[in-house]
Amino acid sequence: MAMLTTEYILNDIQALTLSNTIADAKLLFNDLVFTHIPVVDNGEFLGLISEDDLIVYNKDKTINEIRFSLQTFFVKDTMSWLELLKLFSINDTNILPVLNSKNKYLGYYEMADILQILTKTPFLQEEGNVLILAKNKFDFSMSQIVQIIESNEAKLYGIFISGYENQKAIITVKLYSDNINDVIHSFRRFEYDIILGVKEDEYINDLKQRSDYLKKYLSI
């Protein structure tokens, strides 16, 4: 089951309304590290204004006068943290407005909070081994990878496709095994290339350091 993230919905910052001016929005941006600020009207989400948008408008204009320039990305309150991370990246933002099933504005997610969920997952927290595999993207299957791991009495902590290169899928696997070499040999028997076999969590420690750096950067 996907991990729900409704407990991370924030309402610390009041959304802008159509009657607010560009000057109001600029003052709010001066106090925040957000890339965007939501705009609502009687609880209805209308869109987001970005700080870059404010440069071209007179400070006395109202949001209503420039509502055509509002960006309209948002997320639903049923989305998992993995989906949220993808949408943060796609929209180049550190804030995502959250709507309920009736499209009413509930608040927002902040990227730093969602990143914290990632750092608490077994994929990053548990000690183990990281393997980066490659195989023709039409010839591999997640179920086969899991079967190979479990047949070697290893414990799987996480698996995801981290990219594609020259018709090959690049798959990152986090696992724990007392006999990691046996796992690696099994993957090779099934014609998986071993791009990287990392022991003692070197790869995970690097991910943690990058995540911690990003959270510190966002809090500046």
VEXDREN-2710 file (C-alpha; in Angstrom, 1 decimal):
% VEXDREN-2710
k/r/px/py/pz
1/MET/0.0/0.0/0.0
2/ALA/1.3/3.5/-0.9
3/MET/2.3/5.6/2.1
4/LEU/-0.2/8.5/2.4
5/THR/1.1/11.9/3.3
6/THR/-1.9/13.9/4.6
7/GLU/-0.3/14.5/8.0
8/TYR/2.3/16.6/6.2
9/ILE/-0.3/19.1/4.7
10/LEU/0.5/22.6/6.0
11/ASN/-1.5/25.8/6.4
12/ASP/1.2/28.0/8.0
13/ILE/1.1/30.4/5.1
14/GLN/-2.3/31.9/4.1
15/ALA/-2.9/31.7/0.4
16/LEU/-3.2/34.8/-1.7
17/THR/-6.7/35.9/-2.9
18/LEU/-7.8/37.8/-6.1
19/SER/-8.0/41.0/-4.1
20/ASN/-4.3/40.9/-3.1
21/THR/-1.9/43.1/-5.0
22/ILE/1.4/42.4/-6.6
23/ALA/3.0/44.4/-3.7
24/ASP/1.3/42.0/-1.2
25/ALA/2.7/39.0/-3.1
26/LYS/6.2/40.5/-3.1
27/LEU/6.1/41.1/0.6
28/LEU/5.1/37.4/1.2
29/PHE/7.8/36.1/-1.1
30/ASN/10.4/38.2/0.8
31/ASP/9.5/36.3/4.0
32/LEU/9.5/32.8/2.4
33/VAL/11.7/30.4/0.5
34/PHE/8.9/29.2/-1.7
35/THR/9.1/29.3/-5.5
36/HIS/5.3/29.7/-5.7
37/ILE/2.4/30.8/-3.6
38/PRO/-1.2/29.4/-4.0
39/VAL/-4.1/31.7/-4.9
40/VAL/-7.6/30.8/-3.8
41/ASP/-11.1/32.3/-3.9
42/ASN/-13.6/31.2/-1.2
43/GLY/-11.7/27.9/-0.7
44/GLU/-11.5/27.2/-4.4
45/PHE/-8.0/26.8/-5.8
46/LEU/-7.3/29.1/-8.7
47/GLY/-3.6/28.5/-9.4
48/LEU/-0.2/29.6/-8.2
49/ILE/1.9/32.7/-8.7
50/SER/5.6/32.5/-9.0
51/GLU/8.1/35.1/-7.9
52/ASP/9.4/35.4/-11.4
53/ASP/6.0/36.4/-12.6
54/LEU/5.9/39.4/-10.4
55/ILE/8.8/41.2/-12.1
56/VAL/6.8/42.2/-15.2
57/TYR/3.7/43.6/-13.3
58/ASN/3.1/47.0/-11.6
59/LYS/2.9/46.6/-7.8
60/ASP/-0.5/48.1/-7.7
61/LYS/-2.2/45.5/-9.9
62/THR/-4.4/42.9/-8.2
63/ILE/-4.0/39.2/-8.6
64/ASN/-7.4/39.2/-10.3
65/GLU/-5.9/41.4/-13.1
66/ILE/-3.2/38.9/-13.8
67/ARG/-5.0/35.6/-13.1
68/PHE/-4.5/34.5/-16.7
69/SER/-0.8/34.0/-15.8
70/LEU/-1.4/31.7/-12.8
71/GLN/0.1/28.2/-13.0
72/THR/-2.4/25.4/-12.3
73/PHE/-0.4/22.4/-11.1
74/PHE/-1.7/20.7/-7.9
75/VAL/-1.9/17.4/-6.2
76/LYS/-4.7/15.4/-4.5
77/ASP/-4.6/14.4/-0.9
78/THR/-4.5/10.7/-1.8
79/MET/-1.1/10.8/-3.5
80/SER/1.9/8.9/-2.2
81/TRP/5.2/10.5/-1.4
82/LEU/6.8/9.0/-4.5
83/GLU/4.2/10.6/-6.7
84/LEU/4.8/13.9/-4.9
85/LEU/8.5/13.8/-5.4
86/LYS/8.0/13.3/-9.1
87/LEU/5.6/16.3/-9.3
88/PHE/8.0/18.5/-7.4
89/SER/10.6/17.8/-10.0
90/ILE/8.3/18.1/-13.0
91/ASN/7.0/21.5/-11.9
92/ASP/10.4/22.8/-10.7
93/THR/8.9/23.9/-7.4
94/ASN/9.3/23.4/-3.6
95/ILE/5.6/23.7/-2.8
96/LEU/2.6/21.7/-4.0
97/PRO/-1.0/22.8/-3.4
98/VAL/-3.2/20.0/-2.1
99/LEU/-6.9/19.5/-3.1
100/ASN/-9.5/17.1/-1.8
101/SER/-11.8/14.9/-3.9
102/LYS/-14.1/17.9/-4.3
103/ASN/-11.2/20.1/-5.6
104/LYS/-11.3/22.3/-2.4
105/TYR/-8.0/23.7/-1.3
106/LEU/-6.6/22.0/1.8
107/GLY/-3.2/23.5/2.1
108/TYR/0.2/22.6/0.7
109/TYR/3.1/20.2/0.8
110/GLU/6.6/21.5/1.3
111/MET/9.4/19.6/-0.5
112/ALA/11.7/19.4/2.5
113/ASP/9.0/17.6/4.5
114/ILE/8.4/15.0/1.8
115/LEU/12.2/14.4/1.5
116/GLN/12.2/13.6/5.2
117/ILE/9.8/10.7/4.4
118/LEU/12.4/9.3/2.0
119/THR/15.2/9.5/4.5
120/LYS/13.1/7.5/7.0
121/THR/12.4/4.6/4.6
122/PRO/14.1/1.2/5.1
123/PHE/15.8/1.8/1.8
124/LEU/17.9/4.5/3.4
125/GLN/17.9/3.5/7.1
126/GLU/18.6/-0.2/7.0
127/GLU/22.1/-1.6/6.7
128/GLY/22.7/-3.7/3.7
129/ASN/24.0/-3.9/0.1
130/VAL/23.1/-1.8/-2.9
131/LEU/23.3/-3.4/-6.4
132/ILE/22.9/-1.5/-9.6
133/LEU/21.9/-3.9/-12.4
134/ALA/21.3/-3.5/-16.1
135/LYS/19.4/-5.7/-18.5
136/ASN/17.5/-5.2/-21.8
137/LYS/14.4/-3.3/-20.9
138/PHE/12.2/-5.8/-22.6
139/ASP/13.8/-8.9/-21.0
140/PHE/13.7/-8.1/-17.2
141/SER/10.9/-8.2/-14.7
142/MET/10.5/-7.0/-11.2
143/SER/9.1/-10.3/-10.1
144/GLN/12.2/-12.1/-11.4
145/ILE/14.5/-9.8/-9.5
146/VAL/12.6/-10.4/-6.3
147/GLN/12.6/-14.1/-6.9
148/ILE/16.4/-14.1/-7.4
149/ILE/16.9/-12.2/-4.2
150/GLU/14.5/-14.3/-2.1
151/SER/15.9/-17.6/-3.5
152/ASN/19.2/-16.6/-2.0
153/GLU/17.6/-16.0/1.4
154/ALA/18.3/-12.3/1.2
155/LYS/16.0/-9.6/2.5
156/LEU/14.7/-6.9/0.0
157/TYR/14.4/-3.3/1.2
158/GLY/13.7/-1.5/-2.0
159/ILE/13.9/-1.6/-5.8
160/PHE/13.3/0.9/-8.5
161/ILE/14.2/1.7/-12.1
162/SER/16.8/4.5/-11.9
163/GLY/17.1/5.1/-15.7
164/TYR/17.4/3.7/-19.2
165/GLU/20.6/3.6/-21.3
166/ASN/21.1/2.1/-24.7
167/GLN/17.9/0.0/-24.6
168/LYS/18.9/-1.3/-21.1
169/ALA/17.0/-0.7/-17.9
170/ILE/19.1/0.4/-15.0
171/ILE/17.7/-1.0/-11.8
172/THR/18.8/-0.1/-8.2
173/VAL/18.3/-2.7/-5.5
174/LYS/18.7/-2.4/-1.8
175/LEU/19.0/-5.7/0.1
176/TYR/20.6/-7.5/3.0
177/SER/22.4/-10.7/2.5
178/ASP/25.1/-12.7/4.4
179/ASN/26.2/-14.0/1.1
180/ILE/26.1/-11.1/-1.3
181/ASN/28.4/-12.8/-3.8
182/ASP/25.8/-15.6/-4.2
183/VAL/23.2/-13.0/-5.0
184/ILE/25.5/-11.4/-7.6
185/HIS/26.3/-14.7/-9.2
186/SER/22.6/-15.5/-9.5
187/PHE/21.9/-12.3/-11.2
188/ARG/24.7/-13.0/-13.7
189/ARG/23.3/-16.4/-14.4
190/PHE/20.1/-14.7/-15.4
191/GLU/22.1/-12.3/-17.7
192/TYR/21.9/-9.2/-15.5
193/ASP/25.0/-6.9/-15.8
194/ILE/26.3/-5.8/-12.4
195/ILE/27.1/-2.1/-12.9
196/LEU/27.9/-1.6/-9.2
197/GLY/27.9/-3.8/-6.2
198/VAL/28.2/-1.6/-3.0
199/LYS/28.7/-3.1/0.5
200/GLU/28.4/-1.4/3.9
201/ASP/25.9/1.2/2.6
202/GLU/28.4/3.5/0.8
203/TYR/25.8/4.3/-1.7
204/ILE/23.1/4.9/0.9
205/ASN/25.4/7.1/3.0
206/ASP/26.0/9.2/-0.1
207/LEU/22.2/9.6/-0.7
208/LYS/21.7/10.6/2.9
209/GLN/24.4/13.2/2.7
210/ARG/22.8/14.6/-0.5
211/SER/19.4/14.6/1.1
212/ASP/20.7/16.3/4.3
213/TYR/22.5/19.0/2.2
214/LEU/19.3/19.7/0.2
215/LYS/17.2/20.0/3.3
216/LYS/19.8/22.5/4.8
217/TYR/19.8/24.4/1.5
218/LEU/16.0/24.7/1.5
219/SER/16.0/26.0/5.1
220/ILE/18.3/28.9/4.3
END
